[in-house]
Structures are given as structure tokens and as C-alpha cells.
Amino acid sequence: MRGDNGHLVVAAGTNGSAVLVLSGPPDSNLGLMRIEAREAAGQVKALLG
């Protein structure tokens, strides 16, 4: 999502059990944020089992 004050990227967790939300400033690269969100979601999934 793009907003006047920045961006939010939401990544769904495994089986809907978790949601990861990233926020960034208005000049953030949304493509890079999405890549980072997927990587972070994978790490969270590994921690939660």
C-alpha cells in the first residue's frame, strides 16, 4: 500500500496463522520491500515451525 507518509507491505504467513507487516518511508522501493517481506516471512515460518 502506498500512502502520503510511506508504504506498507503485508505478507501472509503459513496457513493464515501469521501476518508480517513492513513499513517504509515514501521513497521506499516497493519491489525490494516485497522481496524482503518474502524472505522475512520464510524466516518467521522457520521459527514458528
mmJSON file of the N, C-alpha and C atoms, coordinates in Angstrom:
{"data_MODEL":{"atom_site":{
"group_PDB":["ATOM","ATOM","ATOM","ATOM","ATOM","ATOM","ATOM","ATOM","ATOM","ATOM","ATOM","ATOM","ATOM","ATOM","ATOM","ATOM","ATOM","ATOM","ATOM","ATOM","ATOM","ATOM","ATOM","ATOM","ATOM","ATOM","ATOM","ATOM","ATOM","ATOM","ATOM","ATOM","ATOM","ATOM","ATOM","ATOM","ATOM","ATOM","ATOM","ATOM","ATOM","ATOM","ATOM","ATOM","ATOM","ATOM","ATOM","ATOM","ATOM","ATOM","ATOM","ATOM","ATOM","ATOM","ATOM","ATOM","ATOM","ATOM","ATOM","ATOM","ATOM","ATOM","ATOM","ATOM","ATOM","ATOM","ATOM","ATOM","ATOM","ATOM","ATOM","ATOM","ATOM","ATOM","ATOM","ATOM","ATOM","ATOM","ATOM","ATOM","ATOM","ATOM","ATOM","ATOM","ATOM","ATOM","ATOM","ATOM","ATOM","ATOM","ATOM","ATOM","ATOM","ATOM","ATOM","ATOM","ATOM","ATOM","ATOM","ATOM","ATOM","ATOM","ATOM","ATOM","ATOM","ATOM","ATOM","ATOM","ATOM","ATOM","ATOM","ATOM","ATOM","ATOM","ATOM","ATOM","ATOM","ATOM","ATOM","ATOM","ATOM","ATOM","ATOM","ATOM","ATOM","ATOM","ATOM","ATOM","ATOM","ATOM","ATOM","ATOM","ATOM","ATOM","ATOM","ATOM","ATOM","ATOM","ATOM","ATOM","ATOM","ATOM","ATOM","ATOM","ATOM","ATOM","ATOM"],
"id":[1,2,3,4,5,6,7,8,9,10,11,12,13,14,15,16,17,18,19,20,21,22,23,24,25,26,27,28,29,30,31,32,33,34,35,36,37,38,39,40,41,42,43,44,45,46,47,48,49,50,51,52,53,54,55,56,57,58,59,60,61,62,63,64,65,66,67,68,69,70,71,72,73,74,75,76,77,78,79,80,81,82,83,84,85,86,87,88,89,90,91,92,93,94,95,96,97,98,99,100,101,102,103,104,105,106,107,108,109,110,111,112,113,114,115,116,117,118,119,120,121,122,123,124,125,126,127,128,129,130,131,132,133,134,135,136,137,138,139,140,141,142,143,144,145,146,147],
"type_symbol":["N","C","C","N","C","C","N","C","C","N","C","C","N","C","C","N","C","C","N","C","C","N","C","C","N","C","C","N","C","C","N","C","C","N","C","C","N","C","C","N","C","C","N","C","C","N","C","C","N","C","C","N","C","C","N","C","C","N","C","C","N","C","C","N","C","C","N","C","C","N","C","C","N","C","C","N","C","C","N","C","C","N","C","C","N","C","C","N","C","C","N","C","C","N","C","C","N","C","C","N","C","C","N","C","C","N","C","C","N","C","C","N","C","C","N","C","C","N","C","C","N","C","C","N","C","C","N","C","C","N","C","C","N","C","C","N","C","C","N","C","C","N","C","C","N","C","C"],
"label_atom_id":["N","CA","C","N","CA","C","N","CA","C","N","CA","C","N","CA","C","N","CA","C","N","CA","C","N","CA","C","N","CA","C","N","CA","C","N","CA","C","N","CA","C","N","CA","C","N","CA","C","N","CA","C","N","CA","C","N","CA","C","N","CA","C","N","CA","C","N","CA","C","N","CA","C","N","CA","C","N","CA","C","N","CA","C","N","CA","C","N","CA","C","N","CA","C","N","CA","C","N","CA","C","N","CA","C","N","CA","C","N","CA","C","N","CA","C","N","CA","C","N","CA","C","N","CA","C","N","CA","C","N","CA","C","N","CA","C","N","CA","C","N","CA","C","N","CA","C","N","CA","C","N","CA","C","N","CA","C","N","CA","C","N","CA","C","N","CA","C","N","CA","C"],
"label_alt_id":[null,null,null,null,null,null,null,null,null,null,null,null,null,null,null,null,null,null,null,null,null,null,null,null,null,null,null,null,null,null,null,null,null,null,null,null,null,null,null,null,null,null,null,null,null,null,null,null,null,null,null,null,null,null,null,null,null,null,null,null,null,null,null,null,null,null,null,null,null,null,null,null,null,null,null,null,null,null,null,null,null,null,null,null,null,null,null,null,null,null,null,null,null,null,null,null,null,null,null,null,null,null,null,null,null,null,null,null,null,null,null,null,null,null,null,null,null,null,null,null,null,null,null,null,null,null,null,null,null,null,null,null,null,null,null,null,null,null,null,null,null,null,null,null,null,null,null],
"label_comp_id":["MET","MET","MET","ARG","ARG","ARG","GLY","GLY","GLY","ASP","ASP","ASP","ASN","ASN","ASN","GLY","GLY","GLY","HIS","HIS","HIS","LEU","LEU","LEU","VAL","VAL","VAL","VAL","VAL","VAL","ALA","ALA","ALA","ALA","ALA","ALA","GLY","GLY","GLY","THR","THR","THR","ASN","ASN","ASN","GLY","GLY","GLY","SER","SER","SER","ALA","ALA","ALA","VAL","VAL","VAL","LEU","LEU","LEU","VAL","VAL","VAL","LEU","LEU","LEU","SER","SER","SER","GLY","GLY","GLY","PRO","PRO","PRO","PRO","PRO","PRO","ASP","ASP","ASP","SER","SER","SER","ASN","ASN","ASN","LEU","LEU","LEU","GLY","GLY","GLY","LEU","LEU","LEU","MET","MET","MET","ARG","ARG","ARG","ILE","ILE","ILE","GLU","GLU","GLU","ALA","ALA","ALA","ARG","ARG","ARG","GLU","GLU","GLU","ALA","ALA","ALA","ALA","ALA","ALA","GLY","GLY","GLY","GLN","GLN","GLN","VAL","VAL","VAL","LYS","LYS","LYS","ALA","ALA","ALA","LEU","LEU","LEU","LEU","LEU","LEU","GLY","GLY","GLY"],
"label_asym_id":["A","A","A","A","A","A","A","A","A","A","A","A","A","A","A","A","A","A","A","A","A","A","A","A","A","A","A","A","A","A","A","A","A","A","A","A","A","A","A","A","A","A","A","A","A","A","A","A","A","A","A","A","A","A","A","A","A","A","A","A","A","A","A","A","A","A","A","A","A","A","A","A","A","A","A","A","A","A","A","A","A","A","A","A","A","A","A","A","A","A","A","A","A","A","A","A","A","A","A","A","A","A","A","A","A","A","A","A","A","A","A","A","A","A","A","A","A","A","A","A","A","A","A","A","A","A","A","A","A","A","A","A","A","A","A","A","A","A","A","A","A","A","A","A","A","A","A"],
"label_entity_id":["1","1","1","1","1","1","1","1","1","1","1","1","1","1","1","1","1","1","1","1","1","1","1","1","1","1","1","1","1","1","1","1","1","1","1","1","1","1","1","1","1","1","1","1","1","1","1","1","1","1","1","1","1","1","1","1","1","1","1","1","1","1","1","1","1","1","1","1","1","1","1","1","1","1","1","1","1","1","1","1","1","1","1","1","1","1","1","1","1","1","1","1","1","1","1","1","1","1","1","1","1","1","1","1","1","1","1","1","1","1","1","1","1","1","1","1","1","1","1","1","1","1","1","1","1","1","1","1","1","1","1","1","1","1","1","1","1","1","1","1","1","1","1","1","1","1","1"],
"label_seq_id":[1,1,1,2,2,2,3,3,3,4,4,4,5,5,5,6,6,6,7,7,7,8,8,8,9,9,9,10,10,10,11,11,11,12,12,12,13,13,13,14,14,14,15,15,15,16,16,16,17,17,17,18,18,18,19,19,19,20,20,20,21,21,21,22,22,22,23,23,23,24,24,24,25,25,25,26,26,26,27,27,27,28,28,28,29,29,29,30,30,30,31,31,31,32,32,32,33,33,33,34,34,34,35,35,35,36,36,36,37,37,37,38,38,38,39,39,39,40,40,40,41,41,41,42,42,42,43,43,43,44,44,44,45,45,45,46,46,46,47,47,47,48,48,48,49,49,49],
"pdbx_PDB_ins_code":[null,null,null,null,null,null,null,null,null,null,null,null,null,null,null,null,null,null,null,null,null,null,null,null,null,null,null,null,null,null,null,null,null,null,null,null,null,null,null,null,null,null,null,null,null,null,null,null,null,null,null,null,null,null,null,null,null,null,null,null,null,null,null,null,null,null,null,null,null,null,null,null,null,null,null,null,null,null,null,null,null,null,null,null,null,null,null,null,null,null,null,null,null,null,null,null,null,null,null,null,null,null,null,null,null,null,null,null,null,null,null,null,null,null,null,null,null,null,null,null,null,null,null,null,null,null,null,null,null,null,null,null,null,null,null,null,null,null,null,null,null,null,null,null,null,null,null],
"Cartn_x":[0.836,0.0,0.881,0.45,1.165,0.331,0.979,0.301,1.14,0.57,1.293,2.511,2.438,3.513,4.429,4.198,5.062,4.314,4.923,4.383,4.228,3.26,3.102,3.1,3.818,3.814,3.361,2.367,1.813,2.073,2.649,2.919,2.187,1.415,0.665,1.607,1.268,2.037,1.51,2.084,1.694,0.293,-0.54,-1.9,-2.693,-2.362,-3.087,-2.836,-1.779,-1.515,-0.748,-0.189,0.59,0.57,0.807,0.91,2.126,2.927,4.109,3.826,4.062,3.828,5.131,5.529,6.712,6.267,6.931,6.63,7.912,7.751,8.9,8.527,9.522,9.278,8.723,8.228,7.62,8.526,9.833,10.741,11.235,10.569,10.945,10.727,11.552,11.403,10.45,9.208,8.205,8.586,9.225,9.664,10.65,11.604,12.583,11.921,10.956,10.245,9.5,8.895,8.187,9.151,10.329,11.336,11.772,12.044,12.452,11.344,10.088,8.962,8.881,9.056,9.016,10.127,11.326,12.457,12.211,11.749,11.471,10.346,9.321,8.211,8.716,9.643,10.234,11.006,11.708,12.455,11.512,10.429,9.445,8.79,8.468,7.866,8.777,10.068,11.021,11.071,10.97,10.997,9.726,8.585,7.305,7.027,7.743,7.58,6.511],
"Cartn_y":[-1.173,0.0,1.236,2.205,3.478,4.519,5.32,6.396,7.659,8.744,10.017,9.98,9.17,9.118,7.921,7.082,5.926,4.748,3.579,2.355,1.272,0.388,-0.821,-2.012,-3.051,-4.303,-5.38,-6.159,-7.218,-8.561,-9.496,-10.84,-11.842,-12.724,-13.737,-14.819,-15.349,-16.444,-17.789,-18.828,-20.189,-20.496,-21.012,-21.414,-20.304,-19.066,-17.95,-17.777,-18.392,-18.337,-17.091,-16.354,-15.175,-14.191,-12.942,-11.899,-11.048,-10.771,-9.931,-8.595,-7.5,-6.166,-5.381,-4.831,-3.984,-2.572,-1.592,-0.202,0.48,1.445,2.168,3.596,4.442,5.851,6.002,7.184,7.405,7.087,7.203,6.938,5.489,4.591,3.178,2.537,1.541,0.737,-0.409,-0.362,-1.369,-2.759,-2.868,-4.18,-4.815,-4.031,-4.531,-4.88,-4.068,-4.365,-5.702,-5.975,-7.245,-8.423,-8.274,-9.339,-9.569,-8.502,-8.614,-9.228,-8.879,-9.432,-10.938,-11.41,-12.863,-13.577,-12.997,-13.608,-13.634,-12.515,-12.443,-13.394,-13.502,-14.419,-15.858,-16.209,-17.549,-17.788,-16.782,-16.91,-17.043,-16.271,-16.354,-17.731,-18.229,-19.556,-20.619,-20.526,-21.496,-21.413,-20.201,-20.04,-20.563,-20.352,-20.776,-22.262,-22.844,-24.277,-24.611],
"Cartn_z":[0.0,0.0,0.0,-0.777,-0.797,-0.07,0.725,1.419,1.385,1.823,1.841,2.762,3.808,4.797,4.648,3.629,3.428,2.841,2.951,2.366,3.417,3.18,3.974,3.027,3.405,2.658,3.631,3.227,4.076,3.411,4.161,3.661,4.538,3.912,4.654,5.16,6.325,6.896,6.449,6.99,6.651,7.153,6.294,6.649,7.334,7.049,7.64,9.125,9.645,11.083,11.517,10.553,10.909,9.74,10.059,9.045,9.373,8.368,8.527,7.855,8.556,8.009,8.069,6.921,6.847,6.509,7.076,6.739,6.276,5.381,4.865,4.524,4.348,4.024,2.606,2.261,0.946,-0.24,-0.082,-1.197,-1.237,-0.503,-0.484,-1.843,-2.137,-3.347,-3.01,-3.521,-3.167,-3.636,-4.777,-5.262,-4.304,-3.839,-2.884,-1.558,-1.142,0.1,-0.002,-1.155,-1.338,-1.28,-1.885,-1.834,-0.392,0.319,1.721,2.576,2.285,3.043,2.854,1.618,1.373,2.12,2.092,2.794,4.301,4.848,6.284,6.675,5.826,6.114,6.174,5.307,5.346,6.626,7.098,8.352,9.541,9.541,10.62,10.601,9.422,9.283,9.899,9.638,10.188,11.717,12.258,13.719,14.374,13.712,14.299,14.097,13.155,12.912,12.014],
"occupancy":[1.0,1.0,1.0,1.0,1.0,1.0,1.0,1.0,1.0,1.0,1.0,1.0,1.0,1.0,1.0,1.0,1.0,1.0,1.0,1.0,1.0,1.0,1.0,1.0,1.0,1.0,1.0,1.0,1.0,1.0,1.0,1.0,1.0,1.0,1.0,1.0,1.0,1.0,1.0,1.0,1.0,1.0,1.0,1.0,1.0,1.0,1.0,1.0,1.0,1.0,1.0,1.0,1.0,1.0,1.0,1.0,1.0,1.0,1.0,1.0,1.0,1.0,1.0,1.0,1.0,1.0,1.0,1.0,1.0,1.0,1.0,1.0,1.0,1.0,1.0,1.0,1.0,1.0,1.0,1.0,1.0,1.0,1.0,1.0,1.0,1.0,1.0,1.0,1.0,1.0,1.0,1.0,1.0,1.0,1.0,1.0,1.0,1.0,1.0,1.0,1.0,1.0,1.0,1.0,1.0,1.0,1.0,1.0,1.0,1.0,1.0,1.0,1.0,1.0,1.0,1.0,1.0,1.0,1.0,1.0,1.0,1.0,1.0,1.0,1.0,1.0,1.0,1.0,1.0,1.0,1.0,1.0,1.0,1.0,1.0,1.0,1.0,1.0,1.0,1.0,1.0,1.0,1.0,1.0,1.0,1.0,1.0],
"B_iso_or_equiv":[0.0,0.0,0.0,0.0,0.0,0.0,0.0,0.0,0.0,0.0,0.0,0.0,0.0,0.0,0.0,0.0,0.0,0.0,0.0,0.0,0.0,0.0,0.0,0.0,0.0,0.0,0.0,0.0,0.0,0.0,0.0,0.0,0.0,0.0,0.0,0.0,0.0,0.0,0.0,0.0,0.0,0.0,0.0,0.0,0.0,0.0,0.0,0.0,0.0,0.0,0.0,0.0,0.0,0.0,0.0,0.0,0.0,0.0,0.0,0.0,0.0,0.0,0.0,0.0,0.0,0.0,0.0,0.0,0.0,0.0,0.0,0.0,0.0,0.0,0.0,0.0,0.0,0.0,0.0,0.0,0.0,0.0,0.0,0.0,0.0,0.0,0.0,0.0,0.0,0.0,0.0,0.0,0.0,0.0,0.0,0.0,0.0,0.0,0.0,0.0,0.0,0.0,0.0,0.0,0.0,0.0,0.0,0.0,0.0,0.0,0.0,0.0,0.0,0.0,0.0,0.0,0.0,0.0,0.0,0.0,0.0,0.0,0.0,0.0,0.0,0.0,0.0,0.0,0.0,0.0,0.0,0.0,0.0,0.0,0.0,0.0,0.0,0.0,0.0,0.0,0.0,0.0,0.0,0.0,0.0,0.0,0.0],
"pdbx_formal_charge":[null,null,null,null,null,null,null,null,null,null,null,null,null,null,null,null,null,null,null,null,null,null,null,null,null,null,null,null,null,null,null,null,null,null,null,null,null,null,null,null,null,null,null,null,null,null,null,null,null,null,null,null,null,null,null,null,null,null,null,null,null,null,null,null,null,null,null,null,null,null,null,null,null,null,null,null,null,null,null,null,null,null,null,null,null,null,null,null,null,null,null,null,null,null,null,null,null,null,null,null,null,null,null,null,null,null,null,null,null,null,null,null,null,null,null,null,null,null,null,null,null,null,null,null,null,null,null,null,null,null,null,null,null,null,null,null,null,null,null,null,null,null,null,null,null,null,null],
"auth_seq_id":[1,1,1,2,2,2,3,3,3,4,4,4,5,5,5,6,6,6,7,7,7,8,8,8,9,9,9,10,10,10,11,11,11,12,12,12,13,13,13,14,14,14,15,15,15,16,16,16,17,17,17,18,18,18,19,19,19,20,20,20,21,21,21,22,22,22,23,23,23,24,24,24,25,25,25,26,26,26,27,27,27,28,28,28,29,29,29,30,30,30,31,31,31,32,32,32,33,33,33,34,34,34,35,35,35,36,36,36,37,37,37,38,38,38,39,39,39,40,40,40,41,41,41,42,42,42,43,43,43,44,44,44,45,45,45,46,46,46,47,47,47,48,48,48,49,49,49],
"auth_comp_id":["MET","MET","MET","ARG","ARG","ARG","GLY","GLY","GLY","ASP","ASP","ASP","ASN","ASN","ASN","GLY","GLY","GLY","HIS","HIS","HIS","LEU","LEU","LEU","VAL","VAL","VAL","VAL","VAL","VAL","ALA","ALA","ALA","ALA","ALA","ALA","GLY","GLY","GLY","THR","THR","THR","ASN","ASN","ASN","GLY","GLY","GLY","SER","SER","SER","ALA","ALA","ALA","VAL","VAL","VAL","LEU","LEU","LEU","VAL","VAL","VAL","LEU","LEU","LEU","SER","SER","SER","GLY","GLY","GLY","PRO","PRO","PRO","PRO","PRO","PRO","ASP","ASP","ASP","SER","SER","SER","ASN","ASN","ASN","LEU","LEU","LEU","GLY","GLY","GLY","LEU","LEU","LEU","MET","MET","MET","ARG","ARG","ARG","ILE","ILE","ILE","GLU","GLU","GLU","ALA","ALA","ALA","ARG","ARG","ARG","GLU","GLU","GLU","ALA","ALA","ALA","ALA","ALA","ALA","GLY","GLY","GLY","GLN","GLN","GLN","VAL","VAL","VAL","LYS","LYS","LYS","ALA","ALA","ALA","LEU","LEU","LEU","LEU","LEU","LEU","GLY","GLY","GLY"],
"auth_asym_id":["A","A","A","A","A","A","A","A","A","A","A","A","A","A","A","A","A","A","A","A","A","A","A","A","A","A","A","A","A","A","A","A","A","A","A","A","A","A","A","A","A","A","A","A","A","A","A","A","A","A","A","A","A","A","A","A","A","A","A","A","A","A","A","A","A","A","A","A","A","A","A","A","A","A","A","A","A","A","A","A","A","A","A","A","A","A","A","A","A","A","A","A","A","A","A","A","A","A","A","A","A","A","A","A","A","A","A","A","A","A","A","A","A","A","A","A","A","A","A","A","A","A","A","A","A","A","A","A","A","A","A","A","A","A","A","A","A","A","A","A","A","A","A","A","A","A","A"],
"auth_atom_id":["N","CA","C","N","CA","C","N","CA","C","N","CA","C","N","CA","C","N","CA","C","N","CA","C","N","CA","C","N","CA","C","N","CA","C","N","CA","C","N","CA","C","N","CA","C","N","CA","C","N","CA","C","N","CA","C","N","CA","C","N","CA","C","N","CA","C","N","CA","C","N","CA","C","N","CA","C","N","CA","C","N","CA","C","N","CA","C","N","CA","C","N","CA","C","N","CA","C","N","CA","C","N","CA","C","N","CA","C","N","CA","C","N","CA","C","N","CA","C","N","CA","C","N","CA","C","N","CA","C","N","CA","C","N","CA","C","N","CA","C","N","CA","C","N","CA","C","N","CA","C","N","CA","C","N","CA","C","N","CA","C","N","CA","C","N","CA","C","N","CA","C"],
"pdbx_PDB_model_num":[1,1,1,1,1,1,1,1,1,1,1,1,1,1,1,1,1,1,1,1,1,1,1,1,1,1,1,1,1,1,1,1,1,1,1,1,1,1,1,1,1,1,1,1,1,1,1,1,1,1,1,1,1,1,1,1,1,1,1,1,1,1,1,1,1,1,1,1,1,1,1,1,1,1,1,1,1,1,1,1,1,1,1,1,1,1,1,1,1,1,1,1,1,1,1,1,1,1,1,1,1,1,1,1,1,1,1,1,1,1,1,1,1,1,1,1,1,1,1,1,1,1,1,1,1,1,1,1,1,1,1,1,1,1,1,1,1,1,1,1,1,1,1,1,1,1,1]
}}}
